[in-house]
Amino acid sequence: MKRINGPHYLLILAFFAACNNPSQEKPKEIQKDSSTMVTSYAHDREFMQKHTQHIIELQSADSNAKVLLSADFQGRVMTSSANGDSGKSFGWINYKLIESGEKKKQFNAFGGEERFWLGPEGGQYALYFKKGDSFNIAHWQVPAVIDTETYDVVSSDKSQATFSKRAALVNYSGTPFDILIERKISLIDKKQLEEKLHLSIPSSVQFVGYESYNSITNTGATDWKKENGLLSIWLLGMMTPSDQTKVIIPFLPQKNIHDYITDNYFGAIPADRLKIKDSVLFLTCDGKSRGKIGLSPLIAKSIAASYDFKNNVLSFILFPVDKNGMYVNSKWELQKQPFKGDVVNAYNDGPLKDGSQLGFFYEIESSSSVKELKKGEKQAYQQTTCHLQGNYEDLRAIAKQLLGVDLNDVR
């Protein structure tokens, strides 16, 4: 049976689409089409410096690879560049919401290409609903510690920054969680990236890569037990698409493969947008048609990627998969299998029936398994994010090695 996790975007679009449309902004453009604006990294850095207080920039020795972090927004990676200040800004940023200075009550879609969240969203162990409330839009609430609160900067330099935050949460079942959140973002150089990928990167290919080390520590007075609910580390990234962006997720072959892939979060995805072929999933992500997919840890590999054929950008995340682990289910109901969720997801934004839309972005997400942490015990989760930009044939060769696909076939 398919596992259908809670559709967190269903809630946010209805509330914020009218006021959070970045297409109303007029940022400095590199290029523009009917679906999105692509801004330079320098533009987005200047925008964040103007409208927020705690910005940290990581950069390589040659200043080509740059990563912009925000303590105001929970230590998230707002955007990055593989070609310095003039390079394409890879992260989607909600200009209008940030510029307004307003804090929405339920959720603030500030953007950013990697943000820290916690799961589960729905179910009897939900963090986004209070005990006894109905699982509907009126009662959904993103905890402030992963939405609006500023994180403490523990340390920072040109290559890394570490953030921390203490929080007290209560899940739907009434179980309290006292936690310490720690998050470290580190820039990856070429040698480190090549070792991770087990391949060589041609000098003609520009790149930016970073690793986030995320942890939660049980700082409460009691041990965490499965029967009371557990917490997962959930990393989500909003990135700017073109009208020629495809998400590519390879997976392990399995009989009845559709039982391990959730593809109907918001109804059926049109057949011309979602293809599953030869143990690879392809999803068109152009910001024009709303849909989301998820893969079970039983079939997931440790990589998910996208390719922007318009700008020749190969993006990917690397993450651990625990085949025997418990992954939270975020479906908005009291669940029969609360620990049978997805490890990796992809989302394409698009208009609602009334024509409104949150913004033009697509998203690749990953989640940790959950652990029964004893008092003082810590669980860590790492993810690597990378963008490669350059000659198509060079990127085609890299994609073949990493993903086992020929970009000519994807195109």
Residue pairs with C-beta under 8 A, 6 or more apart in sequence:
1 259
2 258
2 259
2 261
2 262
2 264
3 262
3 294
3 296
3 329
3 331
3 337
3 340
3 341
3 342
4 262
4 264
4 265
4 331
5 121
5 122
5 262
5 265
5 294
5 329
5 330
5 331
5 341
5 342
5 345
6 120
6 121
6 122
6 123
6 126
6 128
6 135
6 330
6 331
6 332
7 265
7 266
7 292
7 332
8 121
8 128
8 330
9 266
9 290
9 292
9 347
9 349
9 358
10 137
10 266
11 106
11 107
11 137
11 140
12 106
12 107
12 109
12 358
13 290
13 352
13 356
13 357
13 358
14 137
14 352
14 356
15 104
15 106
15 107
16 97
16 104
16 107
16 109
16 358
17 352
17 356
17 357
17 358
18 356
19 96
19 97
19 100
20 94
20 96
20 97
20 109
20 358
20 359
21 96
21 356
21 357
21 358
21 359
22 37
22 92
22 93
22 94
22 95
22 96
22 359
22 360
23 36
23 37
23 359
23 360
24 96
25 37
25 95
25 96
25 99
27 37
27 39
27 43
27 44
27 47
27 95
28 39
28 40
28 42
28 43
29 37
29 38
29 39
30 38
30 39
30 40
30 88
31 38
32 38
33 242
33 243
34 243
35 241
35 242
35 243
35 286
35 287
35 288
35 360
36 240
36 241
36 242
36 243
36 287
36 360
37 360
38 88
38 89
38 240
38 242
38 311
39 89
40 81
40 85
40 86
40 87
40 88
40 89
41 66
41 68
41 79
41 80
41 81
41 83
41 84
41 85
41 86
41 87
41 88
41 89
42 85
42 86
43 89
44 68
44 78
44 79
44 89
44 91
44 93
45 55
45 57
45 66
45 68
45 79
45 85
47 93
47 95
47 98
47 99
48 55
48 68
48 70
48 78
48 93
48 98
49 55
51 98
51 99
51 101
52 70
52 72
52 73
52 98
53 72
54 70
54 71
54 72
54 150
54 153
55 68
55 69
55 70
55 71
56 68
56 69
56 70
56 71
56 153
56 156
56 161
57 66
57 67
57 68
57 69
57 158
58 66
58 67
58 69
58 158
58 159
58 160
58 161
58 185
58 186
58 187
58 210
59 65
59 66
59 67
59 158
59 187
60 66
60 187
60 189
60 208
63 84
64 81
64 82
64 83
64 84
64 87
64 206
64 208
65 80
65 81
65 82
65 187
65 207
65 208
65 209
66 80
66 81
66 84
66 85
66 87
66 208
67 77
67 79
67 80
67 185
67 187
67 208
67 210
68 77
68 78
68 79
68 80
68 91
69 75
69 76
69 77
69 78
69 161
69 185
70 76
70 78
70 112
71 150
71 151
71 152
71 153
71 163
72 150
73 110
73 112
73 115
74 115
74 116
74 145
74 146
74 147
74 149
74 150
74 151
74 163
74 165
74 183
75 116
75 151
75 161
75 163
75 183
75 185
76 110
76 112
76 114
76 115
76 116
77 91
77 112
77 113
77 114
77 115
77 185
77 210
77 212
77 237
77 385
78 91
78 93
78 111
78 112
78 113
79 89
79 90
79 91
79 93
79 112
79 113
80 89
80 90
80 91
80 113
80 208
80 210
80 385
80 387
81 87
81 88
81 89
81 90
81 208
82 88
82 90
82 206
82 207
82 208
82 387
82 388
82 389
83 206
83 389
87 206
87 389
88 311
88 313
88 389
89 240
90 113
90 208
90 239
90 240
90 313
90 315
90 387
91 111
91 112
91 113
91 237
91 238
91 239
91 240
92 111
92 112
92 113
92 238
92 239
92 240
92 359
92 360
92 361
93 110
93 111
93 112
94 109
94 110
94 111
94 359
97 104
97 108
97 109
97 110
98 110
98 111
103 148
105 141
106 140
106 141
106 142
107 140
107 142
107 147
108 142
108 147
108 148
109 238
109 358
109 359
111 238
111 359
111 361
112 237
112 238
113 237
113 238
113 239
113 385
114 212
114 235
114 236
114 237
114 383
114 385
115 146
115 235
115 236
115 237
115 238
116 146
116 181
116 183
116 212
116 214
116 233
116 234
116 235
117 146
117 234
117 235
117 236
118 127
118 143
118 146
118 169
118 216
118 231
118 232
118 233
118 234
119 127
119 231
119 232
119 233
119 234
119 328
119 330
119 341
119 367
120 126
120 127
120 229
120 232
120 328
120 329
120 330
120 338
120 341
121 127
121 128
121 330
121 332
122 128
122 129
122 135
122 330
122 331
122 332
122 333
122 335
123 172
123 328
123 329
123 330
123 331
123 332
123 333
123 334
123 335
123 338
124 172
124 173
124 229
124 334
124 335
124 338
125 171
125 172
125 173
125 175
125 228
125 229
125 230
125 328
125 338
126 135
126 171
126 172
126 330
127 143
127 169
127 171
127 172
127 231
128 140
128 141
128 142
128 143
129 135
129 139
129 140
129 141
129 172
130 139
130 141
130 170
130 172
131 170
131 172
131 173
131 174
133 139
133 172
135 332
135 333
136 332
143 167
143 169
145 165
145 167
145 169
145 181
149 165
151 163
151 164
151 165
151 181
151 183
152 163
152 164
152 165
153 161
153 162
153 163
154 162
154 163
154 164
154 182
155 161
155 162
156 162
158 187
159 186
159 187
160 184
160 185
160 186
160 187
161 184
161 185
162 182
162 183
162 184
162 185
163 182
163 183
163 184
164 180
164 181
164 182
164 183
165 180
165 181
166 178
166 179
166 180
166 181
166 219
167 177
167 178
167 179
167 181
168 176
168 177
168 178
168 179
169 176
169 177
169 179
169 231
170 176
170 177
171 177
171 228
171 229
172 229
173 228
173 229
175 228
175 229
176 220
177 218
177 220
177 224
177 231
178 218
178 219
178 220
178 221
179 216
179 217
179 218
179 219
179 220
179 231
180 216
180 217
180 219
181 214
181 215
181 216
182 213
182 214
182 215
182 216
182 217
183 212
183 213
183 214
183 215
184 212
184 213
184 214
185 210
185 211
185 212
186 210
186 211
186 212
186 213
187 209
187 210
188 196
188 209
188 210
188 211
188 384
188 386
190 201
190 207
192 209
193 201
193 207
193 209
193 386
194 200
194 201
196 318
196 384
197 398
197 401
197 402
199 398
199 401
199 402
201 207
201 388
201 398
202 390
202 391
202 394
204 390
204 391
204 394
205 388
205 389
205 390
205 391
205 394
205 395
205 398
206 388
206 389
206 390
207 386
207 387
207 388
207 389
208 386
208 387
209 384
209 385
209 386
209 387
210 384
210 385
210 386
211 382
211 383
211 384
211 385
212 235
212 382
212 383
212 384
212 385
213 380
213 381
213 382
214 233
214 235
214 380
214 381
214 382
214 383
215 233
215 378
215 379
215 380
215 381
216 231
216 233
216 373
216 378
216 379
217 373
217 376
217 377
217 378
217 379
218 224
218 373
218 374
218 375
218 376
218 377
218 378
219 376
220 375
221 375
222 375
223 372
223 373
223 374
223 375
224 230
224 231
224 371
224 372
224 373
224 374
225 372
226 326
226 339
226 372
229 338
230 326
230 328
230 339
230 370
230 371
230 372
230 373
231 370
232 327
232 328
232 367
232 368
232 369
232 370
233 367
233 368
233 379
233 381
234 365
234 366
234 367
234 368
235 317
235 319
235 365
235 366
235 367
235 381
235 383
236 363
236 365
237 317
237 363
237 364
237 365
237 385
238 359
238 361
238 362
238 363
239 306
239 315
239 361
239 362
239 363
239 364
240 360
240 361
241 285
241 286
241 287
241 308
241 348
241 360
241 361
241 362
242 286
242 308
242 309
242 310
242 311
243 286
243 288
243 310
244 286
244 308
244 309
244 310
245 284
245 285
245 286
245 306
245 307
245 308
245 309
245 310
245 362
246 282
246 283
246 284
246 285
246 306
246 307
246 309
246 410
247 281
247 282
247 283
247 284
247 285
247 304
247 305
247 306
247 346
247 348
247 362
247 364
248 280
248 281
248 282
248 304
248 305
248 306
248 307
248 399
248 403
248 405
248 410
249 280
249 281
249 283
249 293
249 295
249 300
249 301
249 303
249 304
249 305
249 344
249 346
250 279
250 280
250 281
250 301
250 303
250 403
250 404
250 405
251 257
251 260
251 261
251 279
251 280
251 281
251 295
251 299
251 300
251 301
252 279
252 298
252 299
252 300
252 301
253 279
254 260
254 298
254 299
257 276
257 299
258 276
260 295
260 296
260 298
260 299
261 276
261 281
261 293
261 294
261 295
261 296
261 299
262 293
262 294
262 295
262 342
263 269
263 274
263 291
263 293
265 291
265 292
265 293
265 294
266 290
266 291
266 292
267 291
269 283
269 289
269 291
269 293
270 289
272 284
273 283
273 284
273 289
273 291
273 348
274 281
274 282
274 283
274 284
274 291
274 293
275 281
275 282
276 282
279 404
280 403
280 404
280 405
281 293
281 295
282 410
283 291
283 293
283 346
283 348
284 348
285 306
285 346
285 348
285 362
286 348
286 362
287 348
287 349
287 350
287 359
287 360
287 361
287 362
288 348
288 350
288 351
289 348
289 350
290 348
290 349
290 350
290 351
290 352
291 347
291 348
291 350
292 345
292 346
292 347
292 348
293 345
293 346
294 341
294 342
294 344
294 345
295 342
295 343
295 344
295 345
296 327
296 340
296 342
296 343
297 321
297 322
297 323
297 325
297 327
297 342
297 343
297 369
298 323
300 321
300 342
300 343
300 344
301 321
302 318
302 319
302 320
302 321
303 316
303 317
303 318
303 319
303 402
303 403
304 316
304 317
304 319
304 344
304 346
304 364
304 366
305 314
305 315
305 316
305 317
305 364
305 399
305 402
305 403
306 314
306 315
306 316
306 362
306 364
307 313
307 314
307 315
307 395
307 399
307 407
307 410
308 315
309 407
309 411
311 389
312 389
312 390
312 391
312 392
312 395
313 387
313 388
313 389
314 387
314 388
314 389
314 395
314 398
314 399
315 364
315 385
315 386
315 387
315 388
316 385
316 386
316 402
316 403
317 364
317 366
317 383
317 384
317 385
317 386
318 383
318 384
318 386
319 343
319 344
319 366
319 381
319 382
319 383
319 384
320 368
320 381
320 382
321 343
322 343
322 369
325 369
325 370
326 339
326 369
326 370
327 339
327 340
327 341
327 342
327 343
327 367
327 369
327 370
328 338
328 339
328 341
328 367
328 370
329 335
329 337
329 338
329 339
329 340
329 341
330 341
339 370
341 367
342 367
343 366
343 367
343 369
344 364
344 365
344 366
344 367
345 363
345 364
345 365
345 366
345 367
346 362
346 363
346 364
346 365
347 362
347 363
347 365
348 362
348 363
349 357
349 358
349 359
349 360
349 361
349 362
349 363
350 357
351 357
366 383
368 379
368 381
371 377
371 379
373 379
388 395
388 398
389 395
392 407
395 407
396 406
396 407
396 408
399 405
399 406
399 407
400 406
400 407
